[in-house]
Amino acid sequence: MEVRAEVEQHLVEAFGPVSGRAGVTFLGAEPIDVLRFGPRPDGYFRYATVGMSAEPMGDPAAAVRDPAGPRVELVLSLRAPRDSVARRLAVLAAIPSIEGVPVAAGAGLDLGEPLWDDAPFHAVLVGEPGGLVADLSVADVGDAGAPVRFLPVFPMTPNESAYKRVHGAAALRERWLAAEMDLRDPQRRGLRV
């Protein structure tokens, strides 16, 4: 089974049946699907990329891509559906293959446009893997590389993104916690920074 199919099956096992799907193809890159799950019993909608992990990420300066390099997918959780996020989430998922920049926990990914129609958020903070979706071993699909990790992403306003660039991801997370921000609320107000 190819990595994409294995990733989708793993997400269905974690979140239940797919309730929506969008596909985006980028010139010179693998297509990216964004799957919607929900509403879940916990009230959340989940948007997850499929296709970002088709190729391992690597050092952009390396002449050859390391087949054992990290593989990731992105997961966005919201309290209410925002299906227009699909194309923008696919753009973020294409960053490693198009720009050659690996995506890791603590990174800020800036779109320069609303994350979904009329959203106050233009970027996301990439969270730590393992909390929402367990890692997926891809050894059984003929690849001895690293497991696929599922990275949660949290919407950031332009001010929050600027704060993160200056003070770091940990400081931003601390400010969110202190302000008791519901990062899954698509209509939340931004931090005053």
N, C-alpha and C positions, 0 to 999 in steps of 0.2 A: 504494500500500500504506500502511496506517495505521501510526503510530509503534509501537504495541504489537507488531504482526506483524513489523515490521522489527527491533525489539529482540530478540524471541524468535529470529528467524532468525540474528541476529548472535551471540547467546549459543550457539546450537547449533553454529555454525561454530567458536566458540572452545573449547567444552567437549565437543562430541559430543552424542549423543542424550539427550533428556530421560528421566530414569528415575523421575520422580515430579512431581506437580503438585498445588498447593492454591490455592484461590481464596478471597479474603476481600472482602466488600463493606461499605463504610462509608456510613452515611447522609450524603447530600449530597456524596459524593466518588466518583471513578472507582474501579472494582474493582481490586484488586491481586492478581496471581498470584505465587506463589513456585514457581519451578521447581527441581527437584533434578537434579543431574548427577552421575553416578558410581555405583560407584567408578571413578575414572580410573586410567590406568596408573601415575600417580604416587602412587596410594593415597588421594587426596583426594576428598571429596564437596564439591560446590559447591551453594550455595543462592543463587539470584538472583531479585530482584524484577523483575516486568514490569508496568508500569502507572504507576509513579511518574513516569515521564518523559512521560506522555500530555499533561500541561500544563506549561508552563515555570514555574519558581519565580520569585518576585519579591519586591520590597520589601513587607512587610506593611502599610506605611503608605501605599503608592501606591493611588490611586483606581482605576486600570486596570492589569491585568496586562500586562507587556511581552511580546509574542510572541517576542522575541529573548532572553528570560531563560534562565538555565541549566536544563538538563534532566539528571537523574541517575537511576541505578538503583543498588541495593545488592547486594554480593556477599559472602557469608560462606563461608569455606573451613574444613572440619573433616576430621580424620583418620578419624572414625567418624561414621556417620549419626546425626542427631538430628532426626527429622522433625517433632517437636513445635515446632521453631523456626519453622515456616512462618507460623503465625498471628502470632507476636510480631514476626517480620521484616516482615510486612505492616503491622503497627501502626506500626513505625518508618518504613516507606516512605510511610505516609499523613500523616506529620507536616506536610509542606509544604502539602498541600491542606486539611487539617482545622484546623491551628493557624496556618497562614500563615507558618511559620518555614522559611526556606531551609536546606537541609542542605549542608554543605561540608566539605572535608578539615579535620581537626583538631577537628571538633565531637564532643562527647560526647552520645549519645542514651540517656536513662535510661528504662527501662520501669517500674521500681518493682516488678517481679516477675521470677522466673527467666526467662532467655532461652529455655530449653527446660525440659521437665519435670526437676525436681531439679537444675538447673544452679546452680553457685555464682555465675554471672554475671547481673547485672541491667541491664547497660548495654553499649554498644559505643562504641569509638573509631572515627571515620570516617577512613580512610586516604586517601592521594593516588591519583588516578586514573592510568590508563595502564600500570600494571605488569602487570596480569593480563588485562585485556580492553581492546583499543584503542577509542578514541572512535568513535562512529557518527555520520556525517553524516546529518541528516534532511532535507537540501535536496531530495533526490529523492522525498520523500513530500509535496511541496507546502508545505514550511515553510522559510522562510529564516532560521530561528532558530539558536541555538547547537547544537553537536553534543550527543548524549547521551553522558554520561560515566559510567563504571562505577566506583563507589567501593567499595573493600574495607572491610569492617567487622571489628573485632577485639573479642572479648568482654572485658569488664572486670568485675571483682568490685566490690562497693560500696566497698571501701577504695581500689582503683585509681581508681575514678571520683572519689572525694573527692580523691585525690592530684592527678589531672588538673585538677580545678577550681581547686585552689590553685596548682599549679606549672606547668600548661600541658601540652599534648599532647606537645611535644618532650621535656620532662623525663620524662614517663611512658615514651615510646618508648626513651629512653636507659636508664632503669631496667630495662625489659624486656630490652634488648640486653645490658646488664651481667650480668643474672641468667640469660642464655641461655634465656629463656622460649620454649617452643614454643606460639605463640598459636593454632595450629590443633588443639591437643590439647584435646578437650572435657572432659577430666578434670584439666587442669593445676591446680596450686596457684596461689593468688594471691600477689602480691608482699606482703612484709611492709613496710608503709609507716607 
